[in-house]
Amino acid sequence: MKFLLTLAAVASLAGCTTAGPYVTNISSDGDNGLNIEKCKVELNAFLGVVNTGECSNSNIKLSREK
């Protein structure tokens, strides 16, 4: 019985893994800066599907030292 419970617990934890946040997009903001998009990545090993979620955006202003 303990073996079955342990096996069920391991199987339920092995289904999805989450990693990140990773940079998923970098683009120009048109005003001497960059827009950075970061998202978490989730892998569903049973279905073989990768999804992104919980995204956030940051803006970085670029300047030149004089």
Buried (B, 14 or more C-beta within 10 A) or exposed (E): EEEEEEEEEEEEEEEBEEEBBEEBEEEEEEEEEEBBBBBBBBBEEEEEEEEBEEEEEEEEEEEEEE
